[in-house]
Amino acid sequence: MRSTAMSDGVVARGKILVFSAPSGAGKTTILEFLLRAVPGLVYSVSATTRKPRAGEVDGVHYFFMGMEEFEAKAERGEFAEWQKVHGNCYGTPRAFIDSVVSSGRHILMDIDVFGKKTFDAAYPEAVGVLIVPPSAEVLEARLRARGTDDEGTISLRLENARTEMAFARTEGKYEYEIVNDNLEAAEAEAAALIRTIIGG
């Protein structure tokens, strides 16, 4: 892993790279590829109040904590952004981000379009990348191909995707947009983009 050193010997701050996408656009697969393909990237670890699932490790998959601890941290402003989803809270710890970028490493983040706007207020230097499907029809076909959702859930995901895309393009700050028409091509495009941004 390589840190970028400035001429006076001080380590240059790493980049904050935020990826957002509607469900079914392929973001998770692309992020997993980037972590394998681009050296020096660190995946952001979120805090959550939900219970660990089998195989999940505290500090690796999430920082697991009780509701009282989470709410106290939120009250102290220790999260760059946080939200409650299905009764559980999820937040992005400032301390983790700061420790990574101050060491010269680059942090890769997965934040939805609404959380991204809040996050930008805390870290305006963050670079936003929006992953989008080539069309609503393709997105619907992908969601159906998963075979994991009923009709009601698919309809909800499609409606949410339309809302998220509209918000991202009118209210969001995304410097780059990648159309995931072909997964391998989208992965290659994302890797080339990240290497350009971080100078590697």
N, C-alpha and C positions, 0 to 999 in steps of 0.2 A: 504494500500500500504506500502511496507516495503523497506527501504533503507538498503544497506549493509554497516555497519560501520567497519572501520579498527581499529586496537588496539589502535592507538593514538588519536582516536576520530574523525578523518577525514573521511568523507563519501567517500567510494570507488566509482570510476566512473562506471556508468552503461555501459552496452554492446550496441554496434551498430549492429543490425541484418538486413542484406540486402537480400531481396528476389527478384529473377528475374525468368522470365519464358516466353516462347513464348505464343502468344494469343491462348486461348483455353485449356491451360494446367491446369487451375483451381486455379491459384495463388490467385486471389481476394477472392474466397470462402474460401481458406485455411487461408488467413490473417484475414478475418473476424472471423473465428473460433478461431484463436489464441488470438485475442483481448478479446474474451469472456472467453476462457478457462484458460489463464495464467495471474494471477494477476500481476500488476506492469508494464505491457507493455504500451507504449505510441506510437500511430501511428504518423508517421512523416507528418507534414503539409507542402505541397509545395506552392511555390509562382507561380502565373500565370497572364498573361495579358488578358486572355479571360474573357468575361463577366460572372457574376454569373448566374447559372441556377436556376430555381424555387426551393426554399427550401434550397439552399446553403447559408451557413453563413461564413462571413469573419473571418478568424482565426480558424475556425473549419474544414471546408472542404478544403479551400485554403486560402492563403493570396492573395487577389485580388489587383492588382495595374495596373497603366497605363504603356504603353511601355517606356515612358521617365524615370519613376521611376525604372522600372525593369532594363533597360539598364545601368542606373547610378549605381545601386547596383552590377550588373555584372562587370562593369568596376572597381569597388572598391574591387572586389574579395569576395563579401559577399555570393556568392553561392558556395557550394561544387561542384556542377555540374549544368549545365543548357543546354537546347536545345530548338530549335524552331520546333514546330509540327503544320502543317496545318495553318501556319500564326500566331500562338500564341506561346508565350514563357512560358516555365515551368522551375522552378529551385528549388534546395534544399537549404534552408537558413541555413548557418552555425550557426547563433545565436540560432535558435530553437533547433538544435541538441545539441549544447554545453550546453544549459540551462537544457535540459533533463538529459544528462549523468552526468553532474557535480552534479546533485541532487541525484545521485545514482539510478535513474530509467533507464529502458532499452527501447531503441527506435527501433521500427519496421518500416522498410523502403521498399518501392516498387520502384525499379529502374530497367530500362531495361539494358541489358547486355552491351550496349555501354556506357551508363551513369555510370554504375558501375565501369568501368575502370578509368574514370575521377575521380569519387568519391573516389576510393582507393588511389589516389595520395594525397588527402586531409586528409583521415581517413584510413591509412593503417591497423589500428587495427580492422576495421569492419569485421564481420564474414559474409561470403557469403553463401547463400543457393539457389541452382538452382532447380526449380520445372520443371520436364519434363514429357511429355506423354509417355506411354509405347511404342508407335510406331507412325510413320507418318500416318498410316492408321487409327488408333484410333483418332488421332488429327483431321484428315479430317472428320471423322464421327461425332465428337463432334461439329465441326464448322457448319456442315450441319444441325445437330439436333437443333441448335439455331434458325434456320429459319429467321435470320435477315440479311443475306448477300447474294448477288447475286453471280453467278459463278466467275465473274472477281475478286470480293473481296475475295472470298474463295481461289482462286488460288494465289492471292497476299499474303494473310495471311500465306498460306502454304510455299510459297517461302521465306517470311520473317522469318518464324520459322526455316527453314533449315539454313538460314544465321546466325540467332541469336544463334542457338545451336552450330554451328561450331565455331563461334567467342567465345562463352562462354568457350568452351572446349580447345581452343588453346590460347586465349588471356586473358581470364577472370581469376579471383581469387575466386574460389568457394570451400570452405572447405567441403561442404556437398551437396549431390544431393538426391532429393526425387522423386521417380517415382510414379506419380499419376495414378495408375492402378485402384484403388478402392478409392473413395473419403474419406470414413470414415477411412480407414486404413492410407491414406496419412495424414489426419488431426491428427490422433493419433500419427503417427510417427513424424510429425512436432512439436507437443506439447511436446512430450518426449524429442526431440532434444533440443528445446528451454529451457526447464527446466534444462537439463544437462548443457547447456552453461552458463546460468545465476546462476546456483547453487541453484535452488528453487525446 
